[in-house]
Amino acid sequence: MAISTADFKNGMCIEYNGKLCTIVEFQHVKPGKGGAFVRTKLKDIKTGRVVDYTFNSGTKFDTVRLETKKMQYLYNDGADFNFMDNDTFEQLAISAEMVGDAAKWLKENDEATLLYAGEELISIEPQMFVELEVAHTEPGFKGDTATNTTKPATLETGVELQVPTFVEIGDVLQIDTRDGRFIKRV
């Protein structure tokens, strides 16, 4: 379906320069001189990159319908990540390349959101907050309690991040998957 700049809404998905983009924000501008135009921030769905674009008012675009599907992550067989639809129990194997950075936050039996544009799988998003066990970290020392001091820790999925000095091996941590930040010890 074709739309013009007058139909823009935040979150809408359009095709621009052969890429699928969501509209982060837009602003209609009508200067005293010259024609009206629209300033936009578009986020490339595949790369996550946000770029500013300016369009003449009335420019036409094709919209893309995005659908999300919640699926349970089952296991990684070495080449593919296997997911299961909780409603139909149908299993889906997705290549490690397609899963990308989301792999470091996926733990068996966790739920993930798969984003589709038509029939094409575009991205896989883990839950916003995950609970992962600390597999390895250096011990903290008594009296080493300076404010905001951190140390590296390796979690059960293999991801390494900075955690407070009181965290020990075996602790379960809540992590924000959007930026890989430690939230709390569970």
N, C-alpha and C positions, 0 to 999 in steps of 0.2 A: 504494500500500500504506500502510495506517495503522499508525503506531507510537505508543508512549506514551513518557513521559519516562524510564521504566526501560530503554528500548532505545537511549538516546542514546549516540553514539560521536563522538569528535573527527573532524572532516572530513565527517561525514554531512551531506547536503543535505536540508532540509525546506522546506515552504511555510508561511510565517507572515505573516498580514495581507496576503495576495495577493502577497508577495514571495518570491523564492527566496533562501534563506540557508544558509550552511554553519555548522556548530557549531565554533567556535574552541576553546572549553573549556566545561566544565560541572561542577557540583558538587551532589551530593545533600545536602540539609540536613534533619536530623530534630531539631528543637528539643525541649526538655523539655515545653513547653506548645504546644498547637496541632498542626496537621497538617504533614506533611513537605512540602518544596518543593524545587525545583531552580533554582539560579542558573546562568545561561548567558551566554556572549558569542556573539552571532550576527553573522556578516559578510554583508551584503547583496552578492550576487554581482554585480549590475549596477553599483552605485555604489562598492563596496569599503569602505563605512562599517561599522565594528564598533560594536555597541550592546549594552548589558547588559539582559537580560530575566530576570524571575523567573516561574516557572510552578508551579502546584500539582502535586504528585506525581500521576501518572496521566493528565495532560492528553494528548489524542490529537493527532497531526499527520500530514499526508500527506508521505511521502518522495518525493524526485525523484531519478531515476537520471541522473547526469552522465556524459557520455562525452567523451573528448578525441580529437582527430584532428590528426595532424601534417600540415601542408601547406606547400608551397613558395610564397613570395611571388614573383610574376612581375613585375608592373608596375602603375603607376597611370595610368589613361587620362584623368585629369582629374576624373571623377565617381566612379569605382569603383576599388577595389583588387582586383586579380585574383590568385587563388591556384590552385595545381594540386595535386591529390591525387597523391602519388608512386607509389601502387600502380595506380590505374586511369587516370591521366593526364587525368582529368576536371577541367575548369576551373570555377571559381566566382568570380563577381563580387560583391564586398561593398561596400556604400556607405561613403563616407568617414566618415559619422556613426557607423556601427556600429564601424568600426575605432578611432575616437577617438584617445586619447593614444598608443596602440601605434604609430601611423603614424610618429611621430618616430624610432622605433628600427628600422623596416623598411627593409632594403636589398634590391635585386633579388637573387634567388636564395637569400635567407636562408630558414630554416625558421621557421614560427610554429605555435603550438598553438591550435586552435580548440576552444572548449568548448561542448558542446551539452547541452541539457536536453530529452530526447526528440528531436524534429525541429527545435526552435528553437535558433538560434545565439545564445549568450549573450555570449560575449566572445572576444577575440583576444589572445593573450599572445605577445609576441616572446620570443626566446631570453633566458635570464637575463643572458648577457654577449654583447655585440656588439662588432665591430671596425669603427670608422668613421674615415674620413680627415678631417683638419682642413682646412676650406675657407678659413677666414680667422681670423687672430688677430694681435694687435700683436706686434712682435718683442720678445724679452727683451733686456735690456742686460747687458753684461759687468759682473760685480760685483754684479748685482741678484740675490743668492742668499740672501736672508733666509729663514729657515725658514718653511714653510707659506704662502708668498706665492702668490697665484693671479691669473689674468687671464682675461677672457672669451674664449671661442673658439666659432666657428660650425663645425659639422660638416657633412659632405656631405649629410645628410638635412635640414639647415636648423635643427636643434636647437642652442641656445646653452647652454653650461655653463661652469663655472669649472674651469680647468686650471692646473697648475704653470707657472711662468714659463719653464721650459726648453723647453716645447712650441712647435713651429714649424709653419708652413703645410706641408702634405704629410705630416706625421707621421700614422701610424695608431695610434689609441688604443683600448684596451679599456675599455668602459663597462658599469657595472652598470645594467641597465634598470629595476630595482625602485626605485631612488632617483636615477638619473641621475648617479651619482658616477664620476669618473675612477678607474680601477684602475691601469693601467700603459700605457706606450708600447710598442708591439709592434715 
